[in-house]
């Protein structure tokens, strides 16, 4: 069982943005076309801790690619909640899998997938809007999901280590262009 859409969520997100060679990505479903510039794509990798007070609370590790129309599509994702996994798959076609996750700064880990050292930096003034549109493939159908919210933003340093033979091997040996922490976010996921 999972809650109906929309989900109102709150928590902390640690995000790194990478410019990867397009050929490094795993094959993407039909209709999911990344924005490619000089043979590179922008990929975000994030550790998320959804906290009590929202629709669900759980932990998550994901990667997502920026698309040509500036939407985002999740490439790989793991959660430590069956309700989140089942809801993500059924409601929004998000390919969530289960994993054992720990996100307790300064460390984050996903058993057999990746680890990270998380170092939050200075907070930016104000709270920032976080609009996003997600596009996922369910067979031949594309599922569009709006995401809206607000957050405080901090600079961050995040050192990633991915398992060389794992699903995030495309991050192995790569350094992010930019890392941020979305601190105390509140978001509405879905319609």
SULVENPE-V743061 format. One record per pair of residues at least 24 apart in sequence whose ideal C-beta (glycine too) atoms are under 10 Angstrom apart, sorted by sequence separation. I is the first residue (numbers start at 1). J is the second residue. D is the distance in Angstrom with one decimal. If there is no record, write none. Layout:
BEGIN
i=<I:I>
j=<J:J>
d=<D:D>
END
This chain:
BEGIN
i=<18:19:41:42:57:58:60:126:127:128:155:156:157:17:18:41:42:56:58:59:60:127:128:154:155:156:17:18:41:58:126:127:154:155:156:16:17:18:56:57:58:125:126:153:154:156:16:17:44:55:56:60:124:125:153:154:15:16:17:36:48:50:55:123:124:151:152:153:154:15:16:35:36:42:44:45:64:80:123:124:151:152:153:13:14:15:16:34:35:44:45:46:48:50:56:80:122:123:124:151:152:14:15:33:34:35:36:43:55:62:78:122:123:150:151:152:153:13:14:15:32:34:35:62:78:121:122:149:151:152:13:14:33:34:35:41:50:62:120:121:122:150:151:12:13:14:32:33:35:78:119:120:121:150:151:12:13:31:32:33:35:60:61:78:119:120:121:149:150:151:11:12:13:26:28:76:119:120:149:150:11:12:25:34:61:76:118:119:120:148:149:9:10:11:12:28:32:34:60:118:119:148:149:10:11:25:33:59:61:94:117:118:119:147:148:149:9:10:11:32:34:59:60:93:95:117:118:147:148:9:10:11:31:32:59:61:92:93:94:95:116:117:146:147:148:7:10:11:20:22:32:58:59:60:92:93:95:116:117:146:147:9:10:29:59:92:93:94:115:116:117:145:146:8:9:10:18:20:28:59:93:115:116:145:146:8:9:11:92:93:114:115:116:145:7:8:9:10:11:13:15:16:18:28:61:89:114:115:144:7:8:9:11:61:88:90:93:114:115:6:7:9:11:13:15:17:26:59:61:89:93:94:113:114:5:25:26:60:93:108:113:3:4:59:63:92:93:94:105:106:112:3:49:61:91:92:93:106:108:109:110:111:114:130:2:3:48:49:61:92:106:110:112:113:114:2:47:49:91:112:113:114:128:47:48:49:61:92:112:113:114:116:130:132:134:47:49:110:124:127:130:131:134:88:114:127:128:130:132:47:110:114:121:123:127:49:120:121:124:127:47:48:72:74:119:120:121:123:47:71:72:73:74:118:120:46:47:70:71:72:73:74:119:47:70:71:72:73:116:118:120:29:69:71:72:73:71:29:67:69:47:67:47:64:67:45:47:73:46:64:97:45:47:71:71:72:71:9:72:105:7:2:2:3:7:1:2:3:7:1:2:5:2:4:2:3:7:1:2:5:6:7:1:2:5:2:4:5:2:3:2:14:78:13:76:77:78:12:14:76:11:75:76:12:75:14:76:75:76:94:92:91:92:63:91:92:16:91:88:14:16:33:87:32:87:14:31:32:63:14:31:32:63:12:14:29:31:62:29:30:61:63:12:29:63:28:29:30:31:29:30:31:32:29:31:47:30:46:29:45:47:45:13:45:45:45:45:43:43:45:43:45:54:44:54:43:46:51:53:54:55:44:45:46:47:48:51:54:55:42:50:54:55:42:44:46:48:50:9:13:15:6:10:12:50:5:6:7:9:11:12:14:16:6:8:10:15:16:26:6:12:14:16:18:26:15:16:26:14:16:26:24:25:24:23:24:24:21:20:24:20:18:18:21:20:16:19:18:18:19:16:18:19:16:17:18:19:16:17:18:15:16:17:18:16:17:15:16:17:15:16:14:15:14:15:13:14:15:13:14:12:13:14:12:13:11:12:11:12:13:11:12:10:11:13:10:11:9:10:11:9:10:8:9:8:9:7:8:9:6:7:8:6:7:8:5:6:7:5:6:5:6:4:5:3>
j=<42:43:65:66:81:82:84:150:151:152:179:180:181:42:43:66:67:81:83:84:85:152:153:179:180:181:43:44:67:84:152:153:180:181:182:43:44:45:83:84:85:152:153:180:181:183:44:45:72:83:84:88:152:153:181:182:44:45:46:65:77:79:84:152:153:180:181:182:183:45:46:65:66:72:74:75:94:110:153:154:181:182:183:44:45:46:47:65:66:75:76:77:79:81:87:111:153:154:155:182:183:46:47:65:66:67:68:75:87:94:110:154:155:182:183:184:185:46:47:48:65:67:68:95:111:154:155:182:184:185:47:48:67:68:69:75:84:96:154:155:156:184:185:47:48:49:67:68:70:113:154:155:156:185:186:48:49:67:68:69:71:96:97:114:155:156:157:185:186:187:48:49:50:63:65:113:156:157:186:187:49:50:63:72:99:114:156:157:158:186:187:48:49:50:51:67:71:73:99:157:158:187:188:50:51:65:73:99:101:134:157:158:159:187:188:189:50:51:52:73:75:100:101:134:136:158:159:188:189:51:52:53:73:74:101:103:134:135:136:137:158:159:188:189:190:50:53:54:63:65:75:101:102:103:135:136:138:159:160:189:190:53:54:73:103:136:137:138:159:160:161:189:190:53:54:55:63:65:73:104:138:160:161:190:191:54:55:57:138:139:160:161:162:191:54:55:56:57:58:60:62:63:65:75:108:136:161:162:191:55:56:57:59:109:136:138:141:162:163:55:56:58:60:62:64:66:75:108:110:138:142:143:162:163:55:75:76:110:143:158:163:54:55:110:114:143:144:145:156:157:163:55:101:113:143:144:145:158:160:161:162:163:166:182:55:56:101:102:114:145:159:163:165:166:167:56:101:103:145:166:167:168:182:102:103:104:116:147:167:168:169:171:185:187:189:103:105:166:180:183:186:187:190:145:171:184:185:187:189:105:168:172:179:181:185:108:179:180:183:186:107:108:132:134:179:180:181:183:108:132:133:134:135:179:181:108:109:132:133:134:135:136:181:110:133:134:135:136:179:181:183:93:133:135:136:137:136:95:133:135:114:134:115:132:135:114:116:142:116:134:167:116:118:142:144:145:145:84:147:181:84:81:82:83:87:82:83:84:88:83:84:87:85:87:86:87:91:86:87:90:91:92:87:88:91:89:91:92:90:91:91:103:167:103:166:167:168:103:105:167:103:167:168:105:168:108:170:170:171:189:189:189:190:162:190:191:116:191:189:116:118:135:189:135:190:118:135:136:167:119:136:137:168:118:120:135:137:168:136:137:168:170:120:137:171:137:138:139:140:139:140:141:142:140:142:158:142:158:142:158:160:160:130:162:168:170:171:170:171:174:174:176:185:176:186:176:179:184:186:187:188:178:179:180:181:182:185:188:189:177:185:189:190:178:180:182:185:187:147:151:153:145:149:151:189:145:146:147:149:151:152:154:156:147:149:151:156:157:167:148:154:156:158:160:168:158:159:169:158:160:170:169:170:170:170:171:172:170:170:174:171:170:171:174:174:171:174:174:175:176:174:176:177:175:176:177:178:176:177:178:176:177:178:179:178:179:178:179:180:179:180:179:180:180:181:180:181:182:181:182:181:182:183:182:183:182:183:183:184:185:184:185:184:185:187:185:186:185:186:187:186:187:186:187:187:188:187:188:189:187:188:189:188:189:190:188:189:190:189:190:190:191:190:191:190>
d=<7.4:7.9:5.6:4.3:8.1:9.3:7.3:9.5:6.3:7.5:7.5:5.5:9.8:6.1:4.9:7.0:9.8:6.2:7.8:9.3:10.0:5.6:5.5:9.8:6.5:4.4:7.3:7.7:9.4:4.9:7.7:8.4:6.8:7.6:9.6:9.0:5.3:6.7:5.9:9.3:9.1:9.2:8.5:5.9:4.2:9.5:7.0:8.1:7.5:9.3:5.6:9.3:7.3:9.3:7.2:8.2:5.6:5.1:9.7:9.9:9.7:9.0:9.5:6.0:4.6:9.6:8.6:6.2:5.4:7.4:7.5:8.1:9.8:9.6:9.6:9.4:9.9:9.0:7.3:6.9:9.2:7.5:7.0:9.8:9.1:4.5:9.2:4.6:5.0:9.6:9.0:9.5:8.9:8.6:7.8:9.9:9.9:4.9:7.6:4.3:4.4:6.3:8.3:9.5:6.6:6.1:8.1:7.2:9.0:8.7:5.8:6.5:8.3:9.7:6.6:5.3:9.3:5.5:4.5:8.8:7.8:5.9:5.0:10.0:9.3:5.5:5.5:8.6:6.5:7.9:7.3:7.7:6.1:7.1:8.4:9.9:8.0:8.7:4.9:3.4:9.6:9.1:3.7:8.7:4.7:8.6:6.8:5.1:7.4:6.5:9.9:7.8:5.5:7.1:7.4:7.3:7.8:9.7:9.8:8.4:9.7:8.1:9.9:9.3:9.4:5.3:6.8:5.6:6.0:8.0:6.3:5.1:9.1:9.7:7.4:8.5:6.3:8.5:5.4:8.1:5.0:8.8:9.1:10.0:7.0:9.8:6.8:4.3:9.5:9.5:3.2:8.9:9.9:4.3:7.3:9.5:9.4:7.7:9.3:8.1:7.2:6.7:6.4:7.0:4.4:6.8:9.0:8.9:6.0:7.7:7.9:5.7:8.2:6.0:5.1:8.4:5.1:5.5:9.3:4.8:9.3:9.3:7.1:9.2:7.5:7.1:8.5:7.2:8.5:8.6:8.4:9.0:9.3:9.7:4.0:8.3:6.8:9.1:5.7:9.1:5.5:4.4:8.1:5.3:10.0:9.0:5.4:7.1:9.7:9.4:8.8:8.3:7.4:8.5:9.9:3.9:9.7:6.3:8.6:8.3:7.9:9.1:4.5:8.3:5.1:6.2:6.6:9.8:9.0:5.2:8.5:7.1:7.2:9.0:4.2:9.3:8.7:8.7:7.2:9.7:3.9:7.9:7.0:5.6:6.5:5.6:6.1:7.6:9.0:8.8:6.5:4.9:9.4:7.6:7.2:5.3:7.1:8.6:9.3:8.8:9.8:9.7:10.0:7.1:7.7:9.6:6.4:8.4:9.5:4.1:9.6:8.5:9.1:9.1:9.2:9.7:7.9:4.6:8.9:8.1:6.6:9.5:9.2:9.6:9.6:8.9:6.7:8.6:4.7:9.0:8.4:8.6:7.3:6.6:9.6:6.8:7.7:9.4:4.2:8.5:6.0:10.0:9.2:8.7:9.6:5.8:9.8:8.2:9.6:9.9:6.2:5.0:8.9:6.6:8.6:9.0:8.4:10.0:9.4:9.4:9.6:9.9:7.2:7.0:9.4:6.6:9.4:9.8:6.6:4.6:9.8:9.2:9.8:5.4:9.1:8.1:8.0:4.7:8.0:6.5:6.7:5.2:8.4:9.6:7.5:8.6:9.0:9.7:9.6:6.0:9.8:10.0:6.6:8.9:8.5:5.1:9.3:9.2:9.0:9.7:9.1:9.9:9.2:9.9:7.1:8.3:9.4:6.5:9.5:9.2:8.6:9.5:8.7:8.8:9.1:8.9:9.7:8.8:9.6:9.1:9.9:9.8:5.8:7.1:8.7:9.4:7.6:7.0:4.4:7.8:7.2:7.0:9.3:8.8:4.8:10.0:9.2:9.4:4.6:5.6:5.2:6.5:9.1:8.4:8.0:6.7:7.3:6.2:9.7:7.7:7.3:9.4:8.5:4.6:9.7:8.0:9.9:9.2:9.2:8.1:8.9:9.7:10.0:9.3:6.2:8.2:6.2:9.3:10.0:8.1:8.9:8.6:6.9:9.6:7.5:9.9:9.5:9.8:8.7:8.9:8.8:9.1:8.3:7.1:7.3:8.9:4.5:9.4:9.4:6.6:7.3:8.0:8.4:8.4:4.7:6.4:8.4:7.6:3.2:9.5:9.0:9.6:8.9:8.2:4.9:9.0:7.8:7.5:6.9:9.1:7.5:7.6:8.9:9.8:9.5:10.0:9.7:8.0:7.8:5.2:9.5:9.0:6.3:8.5:9.2:7.0:9.1:8.7:9.9:9.8:7.8:8.9:6.5:9.8:6.2:9.9:8.3:9.5:9.3:7.3:9.9:9.6:9.6:6.8:9.2:5.1:7.8:7.8:8.9:9.4:9.6:5.7:6.6:9.5:8.0:9.9:5.6:10.0:8.0:6.6:8.4:8.1:8.9:3.5:7.6:8.1:8.8:9.2:7.9:8.7:7.1:8.6:7.9:9.3:5.0:8.1:9.0:9.3:8.7:8.3:9.6:6.6:9.2:8.8:7.5:9.7:6.2:7.8:8.3:9.4:9.3:7.6:9.9:9.2:7.9:9.5:9.9:9.0:9.0:8.4:9.6:9.5:9.4:9.5:9.7:8.7:9.7:10.0:8.3:8.4:9.4:9.5:9.8:9.9:9.7:8.7:9.0:9.3:9.5:7.8:9.8:9.1:8.8:9.1:10.0:8.2:8.6:9.8:8.1:9.6:9.7:9.5:8.1:9.2:9.2:9.5:7.8:9.4:7.5:9.2:9.6:6.2:4.8:8.7:9.7:7.9:9.2:9.1:5.8:6.4:7.1:8.8:6.2:4.5:9.6:8.9:9.6:8.9:6.2:8.5:8.1:8.7:6.9:9.8:6.8:8.8:8.9:5.6:8.0:9.0:9.3:5.4:5.6:8.8:5.9:6.5:9.8:3.5:5.3:9.0:8.8:8.1:4.7:9.9:7.1:7.5:8.4:4.5:8.2:6.6:8.2:7.4:5.1:7.9:7.4:8.4:5.4:6.7:7.0:8.1:6.7:4.2:9.6:6.8:8.4:8.5:5.8:9.3:7.1:6.2:8.0:7.2:7.3:6.2:9.3:6.5:8.7:7.8:4.9:8.6:7.4:7.5:7.3:5.1:7.4:7.9:8.3:5.5:6.0:9.4:7.5:7.8:5.2:4.6:9.6:9.7:5.9:6.1:7.6:3.8:3.5:6.1:8.7:6.0:9.9>
END
